Amino acid sequence: MNARMLIAVLAAGVLGLQAALHGVSAPLRPGHDAAWVRQRAQALQPTAQERRWERIGWVHSLEKALRLGRERGRPIYLFAILGRMECSRN
């Protein structure tokens, strides 16, 4: 999770907790009630095409990747990085 996403999640959690503790039940904007939020969240879900990457057989060890590649007759893709990935994108 990158820093921006972590900040957004923490901010949403704090705002949600604050609303729950203070009993805020009115929508922030007219028409933005719980049903609207559920509908909006459903509309923003990734499509099957966008989720294809989740079908990749990720493993955490080279040994396991080689074994699975041999068993299934499939190539492997080795991704390796030294250091922090978010700092090396210039």
VMD Tcl script that draws the C-alpha trace (Angstrom):
set ca {
  {0.00 0.00 0.00}
  {1.54 3.30 -0.99}
  {1.64 6.34 1.28}
  {-1.23 8.21 -0.42}
  {-3.55 5.25 -0.20}
  {-2.62 4.68 3.45}
  {-3.39 8.32 4.26}
  {-6.74 8.09 2.45}
  {-7.70 4.90 4.29}
  {-6.71 6.35 7.65}
  {-8.59 9.59 6.97}
  {-11.72 7.69 5.96}
  {-11.44 5.58 9.10}
  {-11.07 8.62 11.33}
  {-14.02 10.39 9.69}
  {-16.15 7.27 9.93}
  {-15.28 6.77 13.59}
  {-15.98 10.41 14.33}
  {-19.37 10.19 12.59}
  {-20.25 7.00 14.49}
  {-19.26 8.48 17.85}
  {-21.23 11.66 17.27}
  {-24.30 9.97 15.79}
  {-24.14 11.74 12.44}
  {-26.88 10.26 10.29}
  {-27.59 12.99 7.75}
  {-25.99 12.55 4.29}
  {-23.13 14.89 3.46}
  {-24.80 15.92 0.20}
  {-28.47 15.85 -0.75}
  {-29.28 12.49 -2.34}
  {-26.08 10.81 -1.14}
  {-27.63 8.34 1.26}
  {-26.59 4.74 2.05}
  {-28.34 3.39 -1.05}
  {-26.49 5.88 -3.25}
  {-23.17 4.89 -1.66}
  {-23.86 1.17 -2.24}
  {-24.85 1.82 -5.86}
  {-21.77 3.98 -6.45}
  {-19.45 1.41 -4.84}
  {-20.93 -1.34 -7.02}
  {-20.49 0.78 -10.16}
  {-16.80 1.36 -9.32}
  {-15.93 -2.31 -8.91}
  {-13.34 -3.55 -11.43}
  {-14.60 -5.53 -14.41}
  {-13.62 -9.14 -15.07}
  {-11.20 -7.88 -17.73}
  {-9.58 -5.49 -15.25}
  {-9.19 -8.30 -12.70}
  {-7.45 -10.74 -15.08}
  {-4.10 -10.05 -13.43}
  {-5.41 -11.72 -10.26}
  {-5.37 -15.06 -12.09}
  {-1.56 -14.94 -12.31}
  {-0.03 -17.68 -10.18}
  {2.14 -15.52 -7.94}
  {4.56 -17.36 -5.67}
  {7.13 -16.07 -3.21}
  {10.01 -18.41 -3.91}
  {11.99 -19.20 -7.02}
  {12.06 -22.89 -6.09}
  {8.27 -23.11 -6.03}
  {7.97 -21.14 -9.30}
  {10.39 -23.49 -11.07}
  {8.55 -26.56 -9.75}
  {5.15 -25.24 -10.85}
  {6.53 -24.21 -14.25}
  {7.89 -27.71 -14.85}
  {4.68 -29.39 -13.67}
  {2.43 -27.24 -15.84}
  {4.73 -26.80 -18.83}
  {4.57 -23.03 -18.43}
  {7.30 -20.38 -18.40}
  {8.01 -18.34 -15.30}
  {8.49 -14.60 -14.98}
  {11.01 -13.51 -12.39}
  {10.55 -10.06 -10.92}
  {13.31 -8.92 -8.60}
  {14.12 -5.57 -7.09}
  {16.79 -4.29 -4.78}
  {15.80 -1.50 -2.42}
  {12.50 0.28 -2.26}
  {10.41 0.10 -5.41}
  {8.57 3.42 -4.86}
  {11.92 5.26 -4.63}
  {13.35 3.87 -7.86}
  {10.66 5.22 -10.19}
  {12.17 8.36 -11.64}
}
mol new
graphics top color blue
foreach p $ca { graphics top sphere $p radius 0.5 }
foreach p [lrange $ca 0 end-1] q [lrange $ca 1 end] { graphics top cylinder $p $q radius 0.2 }
display resetview
